[in-house]
């Protein structure tokens, strides 16, 4: 009886595993995005948030972005980046993401706004 009552509660506390950058190079995703800062709100349907980073160049361009994806976007470490491609030139990018501890790949669209200068990298 207790298990029958507690099982539905497990879904209330379900947290999506974050996705990091895909590790295997993919020529269909020629752009590299460095994520310096993210803020996310997660629920059972996924994660939505905002952040800032750089499209690595040349030339390097600073961006602010928003997203709504199946998992949270993580900050990248030095010499690490998300592979990306344009969905709408200068407005929306598609990131290639990989679930932590898995070979499964996900994709996430981010809406971007260019900044006057790139953000300083770590």
N, C-alpha and C positions, 0 to 999 in steps of 0.2 A: 504494500500500500504506500509506504514512504517513497519508494522508487518511482511509482506512478505519479506522485505529486511533485517530486523534485526534477524529473526529467524535463518537463516544459520550462522550468526555470533556467536550465542550462542554456537554452537558446537566447534568453534575455541577456546573458553575460558573455555571449560569443563575441570574440574579438578577431577581426581579420588579421592574418599574418601579413606584415608589410612586405612589399616587393622592393628589391634592390635592382641596380642596373644589370642588364643581361651581360653575361661574361663572354659569350662567343660572338665574334664580330659578324655582323649581318650587312652585306652590301646594299640591301634595300633601305637601310637606315643610315644614311651617310653623315648626318649631323651629330655633333656631340654636345650634350647639355650638362653643365656642371650645376648641381643644386646645392646652394649654400645655406638656405634656411627654408624650413617648411613648418606650417602649422596646420593640423588636421583635426577633424571631428569624425569619429568612426561610429557606425551603427551596423545593424545586421545587413543592410543593403549595400554597404561599401564605405567609402571614405571620401570626404570632400574637404578641400582646404585651399590654401594659397601659399605662395613662396616667392623666393627670388633666387636668381642664379645668372649664369652666363651661357650664351651660345658660343662655344669655342670656335675660334676663327682660323685663319685670318679673314676679316677682322673679327675680333672678339666683341660681342654685344651683350650688354646687361639687359636682363628681362625681369619683370614681375609676372607672376602667373597665378591662375586659379585652375582647379581641377575637380572632377567628380569621377572617381574610379572604383574598381572592385577592391583596391587595397591602398594603403597610404604610400606616398612617395617619400623615400628616405633622403636625407642629406648625403651627398657624396663625399668621400674622403679625397685627400690629395691624390692626383693622378688617376682618378676614377670619374666616370661620366655615364650618363644615359645615352644610348643610341637613339636617334630621332629622325623623323622625316616630316616634311610639310604636309599638312592636311589642307590648310588655307594659307597661302603665302603671306608671311609677316603677321598672321593672326592666330593660327592654331597649329600646334605640333602634336605628333603622335610619338609617344615614348615607348620603347621596348623594355619591358620589365621582366624580372625573373623572381619567382617565389623563393624565399630563403629556404635552403635545404632541399631544393627540388630542381628538376630540369624544365619544369613547366614555365612557359612564357606567357605573359599577359601584355596587353597594350593599353595605354592610357592617353587620352587627349588632354592637352593643357592649352588654355587660352592665354596668350601672352600680350604684354605691352612692353615696347622697347624703352630703355632708359637712355639718358644722354651719354653715359659712360658705362663701361663694364664695372661690375662689382669687384672689389679686391678679392682675389683668391686666397685660400689659406696658405 
